[in-house]
Amino acid sequence: MPRDEYQDHLKSLREDVLYMSEIVVDRLQMGLNSLERKDEELAREVIDGDHEINELYLDLEQDCIDLIALQQPVAGDLRFIAASFKIITDLERIADLATNLGEYTLDARQDTFPDVDVQEIGAATIEMIEESMIAYGDEDTEMCYRIAERDDDIDEMCETASELVARDLIEREGITSEEQIQETMQDVYRLLLTIRDLERVGDHAVNIAARTLYMVESDDDLLY
């Protein structure tokens, strides 16, 4: 393959990874919207659309494999391809978490814990993903460190939300029947899973930033 064509393939890979991130962020926002509105139709759209993300992931995985196998890249190009492969893996997992939000929507019937602001946490994680992909696209290493620092804020928000659920449950009165107990426990379980999944989205955003830093500077500071 001529050098110019090879560079075009590398450029296309970067553009395709960025395109995948846009779709994944859109699905995550749809999942959050479905939760907020209790919109079962939107939730099913998120769930049913997961196969599109999976197919895109497999296509990009094959592109990475082909570039390594056929071109035997070295140094910076190899790090770029390897980082891109790891990043699409994180994006695919974020899409799976968005699907979870759709499934939680189908189980949700009411806001049992209105003081827990899932949407605020979700918006913060979306910002992290978008910034991590900007860092990848622009090879911005300073932004990589800022994203890693923001993960502490996400963790704190999730911890606070979990504590609110526990405190509300402890202080609640009037739950006496077995049916009420079961319904409340299902709501607790669903909400805690939602919080956990959003925290994981933040972790994947940090992974993307860490791989970008390694890609650009061969610096593994954020990988461990």
N, C-alpha and C positions, 0 to 999 in steps of 0.2 A: 504494500500500500504506500503510495507517495506520501511524503511528509506533510504536504498541505492537506491532503485528504484525512490523514491521521489526526491532525490538529482540529479539523472540522468535526471529526467524530468526538473528540474530547469536549469541544464546545457544545455539541448537541447533547452530550451526556449531562453536562452541567444544566443546560436549559430544561432538559426532561426531568431532572431531579427537582428543580425549582417548580416546574409545572405540577409534579406529583404533590409537592408540599402545599400548593394552592388548593388542590382538590381535598387533601386531608384536612386542612384548616376549615374549609367550607363544610365538610362532613361533621367535624367537631362542633362547629357553630350550630349546625342543624340539630345535632344531638342535644345541645344545651337548650335550643329553642323548643324542641319537642318536650323536654322536661318542664320548662317554664310554663308552657301553654297546655300541658297534658294533651298534646296533639298526637294521637295514635297514627294518623295517616303519615305525618312527617317522620315519626319514629320508624315506621315500616319502610319508608323511603331510605332512611339511613341504613337500616339493617340489610335491605335488599341490594343496596348499592355497594356493599362491602366487596362483592366479587370483582367489581371494576378496579378497585384499589389493588386487590390481589393479582389481577392480570397485569396491571401496570408494573407492579413490583417485580413479577416474574420476567417481564420484558426487559426491564432495566437491569435486573440481575444477569440476564443473558448478555446484554450489551457489555457489562463489566467483565464478564468471563471472556467474551470474545476479544476485547481490547487487551486483556492480559495474555491470553493464549496466542493470539495471532501477532501481536506487536511487541510482546516482551518489553514493556516499558520499564524504565529505570528511574531512580531518584524521585524527583518531584511529580512526574506523571504517574508513577506507580502509587505514590501516596494519595494523589488525587482520586485515582480510580478506586483504591481500597477504601478511602474515606467516603466516597460516594456510595459504595456498596453498603457500608455500615449505616450511613444516613438513611438510605431508602428502607433499611430494616427497621430503624426507629420510626420512620414515618408510617410504615405498614402496621406497626404495633400501636401507634397513636390512633390509626383508623379503627383498629380492633376495639380500642377503648371508647371511641365515638359510637361504635355499634353497641357496646354495653349500655351507653346512655339511652339509646333507642329502646333497648330491652327493658331498662328500668322504667322508662316512660309507660310501657304497656302494663307494668305492674302497679304503677302509682295511681292512686285514686284521690288523694287529698294531700295538702301540705300540713303534715302533722307537726313539723318543726319550722314554723315560718321565720324564726330568728336566724336560721342557718342560710347564709347567702351563697348558694352554689353558683349562681351566675357571676358573682364577683370573682370567685376563685377561677371559674372557667375563663372569664375574660383575661385574667392575669396570665393563665397558661397559654392562651392563644397568642398574646403579645410575645411571650417567650419564644414560641415556635417561630413566629414571623421574624423576630429579631435574629434568631439563630440561623434562619435561612438567608437573611440579608448578609449575615457574617460569612456564610458559606459562599454566596454569590459574589460578594465583594472582597473576599479573603481578608476580612477585618478581624484581626486578632484581638484588638482591644475590646471589641464588642463581645468576643467569646468570654473574656473574663467577667464582663459586666453581667452576662447571662448567668454564669455560674453563681455569682453573688446573689442574683435575684431568686435563685432556688431556695435560699433560706427564708425569703419572704413567703413563698408558696407553702413551704413546710409549716411555717408558723400559722398561716391562714387555715390550713387543713387541721392542724392540732387544735386551734381555737374552735373551729366548727365541730370537731369531734367532742370536745369538752362541753360545748353547748348542748349537744344531743344527750350526753350522759347526765348533765345537770338537770335538764328539763325532765328527763325520764325519772330521775330520783325524786324530784319535787312534785311530780304529777300525782293528782288524786282522782279518784272516781273510776279507775280502771279495775273492775272487779270480775266481770264475766270472762269466761275462757275465750269467747269470740273476740272481745275487746283486747285481751292480752295478746292473742295471736296476730290480730291486725296491727297493733302497735309494734310488736316485735318485727313484723315484716317491713313496716315503714322504717324502723331503726336500721335493720339490716340493709335495706336498699339505699338509704341515705349514706350510711357509713361506706358502702361499696362505691358510691358515687364520689365521695370525698377521696377515697383511696385511689380511684382511677384518675382523678384530676391531678393528684399529687404525682402519679406515675407519668402523666403527660409532661409535667414539669421536668421530671427526671430525664425523659427522652429528649427534651429540648436541650438540656445540659449535655447529654451525650452528643448531640449534633454539634454543639459548640466545641466540645472537646475534640471531636474528630476533625473539625475545621482547623483548630489550632495546630493539631498534629500534621494535617495536610499542608499547611502553609509554612510552618516553621520547624517541623519535625520535633515538636515540643509535646511531651506526653504529660505535662503538668496536670491537666484536667482529666486525664483518663482514669486516674486511680483515686 
